[in-house]
Amino acid sequence: MESLQNVKIVFAGLGDRINGSHYLRSSFVRIQKNSLKPFLKEIIPFAITNTSSVTGILRNSLELRKFLSNIQPDLVHAHYGSTTALITLLASYRKYPFIISFCGNDLISYSSPNVIETSRVFLATLISRFCSHFADLILVKSENLFHELPSSVKPKAHILPNGVDLNRFRPISQLESREKLRLSPDNSIIVFSKTKGSETVKCPRLAYDTFSLLQKRLKNSILLEIGNESYEKMPLYLNAADVLILTSLCEGSPNIVKEAMACNLPVVSVDCGDVRDRLKNVSPGGVFNRDSQTLALQIESILANKSRSNGRVELEKQRLSIDEVANNLIKILLEYLSKSPRFSRNH
């Protein structure tokens, strides 16, 4: 099989349905969809709207099954594990080849002071592992996620981080960025990415403790939380900032780190996900102990030198632009479909 021009894929993920149209929430899923368009006949989104109850899971499964029956796709791609993967599995089982993309804490559990959250995360990882046995193809964002997979499914798994739009995320004037965001040119700005619902896994307490120590020595420093800012504004924040701090308990391949690299923003991080691999030749910045004093000293050193990093060059060497990642994904799909008897029967 030499081309995917006759192939239709349904992208299933969390989203919204407005006037009969499906909108996927994740900007990274939308970016992947756009990057694959030139290679495929069609990519059709399906928005999963409720995964928090058994009723919601069953309803979404039945709706997706009907959706697939109408479209008759060649592949169904669940963008996330846990109940998103379960809904997609229930809808596609024995009818359509099924792909799962695992992203981070859908495969890695962590402890929280909240017992209910700890139990929820543990259950999510169990559901992910269960679904992985039925997937025809598995994509994981990083090597640590690959190691979390059951041994029996690893032969059908591929490590493929998300790519970065290097045209959107690029170095621009810090002064210009701050002017557009109405930020003072006189402050030292540390950015931290935490979204609603990620309060535990992103470990903001360590970021706050680090900033508290830093502020005692640098009164003009400020900490900006940018996780809920729009994707369109993110390049401005990463160029306006002096340092990105990452304190997560667990990650896959955090997009914010690669985006910061593309903007030559120094990153000070704890060891999580694939960050050590991404930053191994990047300076200033890097991976340090999970300790507020250590992190504060590293940030202070970067702020004193007022230098940008060589992150963009290293990111390009790692071949993590959206176009290169799209090409790699197409190769994976071609290899799978060329060997798939299920696909051959339909073509």
C-alpha positions in Angstrom: 0.0 0.0 0.0 1.6 3.3 -1.1 -1.0 5.9 -0.2 -3.6 6.8 2.3 -5.5 9.0 -0.1 -8.5 6.6 0.1 -8.4 6.3 3.9 -11.0 7.8 6.3 -10.2 8.2 10.0 -12.5 9.2 12.8 -10.8 11.2 15.6 -12.6 10.6 18.9 -11.9 12.8 21.8 -13.4 15.1 24.5 -15.2 18.0 22.9 -18.4 19.8 22.3 -21.3 19.4 19.8 -22.8 22.6 18.5 -25.7 22.6 16.0 -24.8 19.1 14.9 -21.1 19.8 14.4 -18.3 18.1 16.5 -15.5 20.2 18.0 -12.5 18.6 19.7 -11.2 20.6 22.7 -7.6 19.6 22.5 -5.6 22.1 20.4 -3.0 19.4 19.9 -5.5 16.9 18.4 -6.8 19.7 16.1 -3.2 20.4 15.0 -2.6 16.7 14.3 -5.8 16.6 12.3 -4.8 19.6 10.2 -1.3 18.2 9.7 -2.6 14.9 8.4 -5.2 16.3 6.0 -3.0 16.3 2.9 -2.3 12.6 3.3 -5.8 11.2 3.9 -9.2 11.2 2.2 -11.0 12.5 5.3 -10.6 13.0 9.0 -13.9 13.3 10.8 -14.0 14.4 14.5 -16.4 12.9 17.0 -16.8 14.8 20.2 -17.2 12.8 23.4 -19.3 14.9 25.8 -19.6 13.0 29.1 -17.2 10.4 30.5 -17.9 10.9 34.2 -20.8 8.4 34.6 -21.7 5.0 33.4 -24.7 6.5 31.7 -22.5 9.0 29.9 -20.1 6.3 28.7 -22.9 4.0 27.4 -24.7 6.9 25.7 -21.5 8.1 24.0 -20.7 4.6 22.9 -24.0 4.1 21.3 -23.8 7.5 19.6 -20.3 6.8 18.3 -21.4 3.4 17.1 -24.2 5.0 15.0 -21.8 7.7 13.8 -19.3 5.1 12.6 -22.0 3.1 10.9 -23.0 6.1 8.9 -19.4 7.1 8.0 -17.9 3.6 7.6 -14.3 4.8 8.4 -11.2 2.7 7.8 -9.7 3.6 11.3 -11.0 5.0 14.6 -8.5 6.9 16.7 -9.1 7.5 20.4 -7.2 10.5 21.5 -6.6 9.7 25.2 -6.9 6.5 27.2 -9.2 5.9 30.1 -12.9 6.3 29.4 -12.3 8.0 26.0 -10.6 4.8 24.9 -13.3 2.7 26.5 -16.1 4.5 24.7 -14.2 4.2 21.4 -13.6 0.5 22.0 -17.2 -0.3 22.8 -18.3 1.5 19.6 -15.8 0.1 17.2 -15.2 -3.5 18.6 -14.9 -6.1 15.8 -16.1 -3.6 13.2 -13.3 -1.0 12.7 -9.5 -1.0 13.4 -9.0 0.9 16.6 -6.0 3.2 17.6 -5.3 4.7 21.0 -3.0 7.6 21.7 -1.9 7.6 25.4 -0.8 10.9 26.7 0.3 10.8 30.3 -1.7 10.3 33.4 -4.1 8.0 31.5 -1.3 5.4 31.9 0.6 6.7 35.0 -1.1 6.9 38.4 -0.1 9.2 41.1 -1.1 9.8 44.8 -3.2 12.8 45.9 -4.2 14.0 49.3 -7.7 13.6 48.0 -8.5 9.8 48.2 -11.3 10.1 45.6 -8.9 11.6 43.1 -6.3 9.0 43.8 -8.9 6.3 43.2 -10.1 8.0 40.1 -6.7 8.2 38.6 -5.9 4.6 39.5 -9.2 3.4 37.9 -8.4 5.5 34.7 -5.0 3.7 34.3 -6.7 0.3 34.8 -9.2 1.1 32.1 -6.4 2.3 29.8 -4.5 -1.0 30.2 -7.7 -3.0 29.6 -8.4 -1.1 26.4 -4.8 -1.5 25.2 -5.3 -5.2 24.7 -8.0 -4.6 22.2 -6.3 -1.8 20.2 -5.0 -2.6 16.8 -2.3 0.1 17.1 -1.0 2.1 20.1 0.7 5.5 20.1 2.4 6.8 23.3 4.0 10.2 23.7 7.1 9.1 25.5 9.3 6.2 26.5 8.1 6.2 30.1 4.6 5.7 28.9 5.7 2.8 26.7 7.1 1.1 29.8 3.8 1.4 31.5 2.0 -0.7 28.9 1.3 -4.4 29.5 4.2 -6.4 28.0 1.8 -8.2 25.6 0.8 -5.0 23.8 4.2 -3.4 23.4 4.8 -5.0 20.0 2.0 -2.9 18.5 3.0 0.3 20.2 5.0 3.2 18.8 6.6 6.2 20.6 5.6 9.4 18.9 5.6 12.8 20.8 3.3 15.6 19.6 5.0 18.0 17.2 5.3 21.7 17.5 4.1 24.3 15.0 7.5 26.1 14.4 5.9 28.8 12.4 3.6 29.8 15.3 6.1 29.1 18.1 9.2 31.1 17.2 11.4 33.7 18.8 10.0 37.2 18.7 10.8 40.3 20.6 10.3 40.1 24.3 9.5 43.8 24.5 6.9 43.5 21.7 5.3 40.4 23.3 5.0 42.2 26.7 3.5 45.2 25.1 0.8 43.1 23.4 0.1 41.4 26.7 0.3 44.6 28.7 3.1 43.2 30.9 5.8 45.4 32.4 9.2 45.4 30.7 10.8 45.8 34.2 9.6 42.5 35.7 11.3 39.1 35.7 8.5 36.8 34.5 8.4 33.1 35.4 5.6 31.2 33.6 3.9 28.0 34.9 1.3 25.9 33.1 -1.6 24.5 35.1 -5.1 23.9 33.7 -8.4 23.4 35.5 -8.5 19.8 36.7 -4.7 19.3 36.7 -4.1 20.9 40.1 -2.6 17.8 41.6 -0.6 16.3 38.8 1.1 19.6 37.9 2.2 20.0 41.6 1.7 23.8 41.8 2.7 23.8 45.5 6.3 23.2 44.5 6.1 26.0 41.9 4.6 28.4 44.4 7.3 27.5 47.1 10.0 28.0 44.5 8.7 31.4 43.5 8.3 32.4 47.2 12.0 31.8 47.8 12.9 33.6 44.6 10.8 36.6 45.3 12.6 37.2 48.6 15.8 37.8 46.5 14.2 39.3 43.4 11.4 41.7 44.4 10.5 42.4 40.8 9.8 38.8 39.8 6.3 37.6 39.0 4.8 34.2 38.5 2.2 33.9 35.7 -0.1 30.9 35.3 -0.7 30.5 31.6 -2.4 27.0 31.4 -5.8 28.4 30.7 -4.7 31.0 28.1 -5.7 30.4 24.5 -3.4 28.5 22.2 -3.2 31.6 20.0 -1.8 33.7 22.8 0.7 31.1 24.0 3.6 32.2 21.7 3.3 35.7 23.2 3.5 34.5 26.7 6.5 32.2 26.0 8.4 35.1 24.3 7.4 37.6 27.0 8.6 35.3 29.8 12.2 34.8 31.1 11.8 31.2 32.4 9.3 28.3 32.3 9.0 26.2 35.4 7.7 22.6 35.3 7.0 20.7 38.5 4.7 17.9 37.5 4.4 14.6 39.3 4.1 12.8 36.0 4.0 13.6 32.3 4.2 12.0 28.9 5.8 14.5 26.5 4.7 17.9 27.8 3.9 20.2 24.9 4.6 23.3 26.9 8.3 22.3 27.1 8.6 21.8 23.4 6.8 25.1 22.7 9.1 26.9 25.1 12.1 25.4 23.3 10.8 26.6 20.0 10.7 30.1 21.4 14.2 29.7 23.0 12.7 30.2 26.4 14.8 28.6 29.2 13.1 25.7 31.0 13.7 24.7 34.6 12.0 21.4 35.3 11.9 18.4 37.6 12.5 15.0 36.1 9.2 13.9 34.5 8.1 12.4 31.2 10.6 12.9 28.4 11.8 16.3 29.6 15.3 15.0 30.3 15.6 13.8 26.7 14.2 17.0 25.3 16.5 19.3 27.4 19.7 17.2 27.5 21.6 19.6 25.2 19.7 22.8 26.0 21.3 25.7 27.9 20.5 27.5 30.1 18.0 25.5 32.0 17.6 21.7 32.3 16.3 19.1 34.7 16.9 19.4 38.5 16.0 17.9 41.8 12.4 18.2 43.0 13.4 20.8 45.6 12.3 24.4 45.8 15.7 25.7 46.9 17.4 24.1 44.0 14.8 25.2 41.5 14.9 28.8 42.8 18.7 29.0 42.5 18.6 27.7 38.9 15.9 30.3 38.0 17.8 33.1 39.7 21.0 32.2 37.7 19.0 32.4 34.4 17.4 35.7 35.4 20.8 37.2 36.3 22.3 36.3 32.9 19.1 37.4 31.0 19.9 34.9 28.2 17.6 32.9 26.0 18.2 29.2 25.3 19.3 27.2 22.3 16.1 25.2 22.5 14.8 25.8 19.0 18.0 24.4 17.4 17.8 21.3 19.6 14.1 20.8 18.9 14.8 20.9 15.2 17.6 18.3 15.7 15.0 16.1 17.5 12.7 16.4 14.4 9.7 17.4 16.4 8.0 19.9 14.0 4.4 19.1 13.3 5.3 18.2 9.7 7.9 15.7 10.6 5.7 14.1 13.3 2.9 13.9 10.7 5.2 12.2 8.3 6.2 9.7 11.0 2.6 9.0 11.8 1.8 8.4 8.2 4.6 5.9 7.9 3.2 4.1 11.0 -0.3 4.0 9.6 1.0 2.8 6.2 2.9 0.0 7.8 -0.1 -1.1 9.9 -2.7 -0.9 7.1 -0.5 -2.7 4.6 -0.5 -5.7 6.9 -4.0 -5.4 8.2 -6.4 -8.1 7.0 -9.3 -6.1 8.3 -8.4 -3.2 6.1 -7.7 -5.4 3.1 -11.2 -6.9 3.3 -12.7 -3.4 3.0 -10.5 -2.3 0.1 
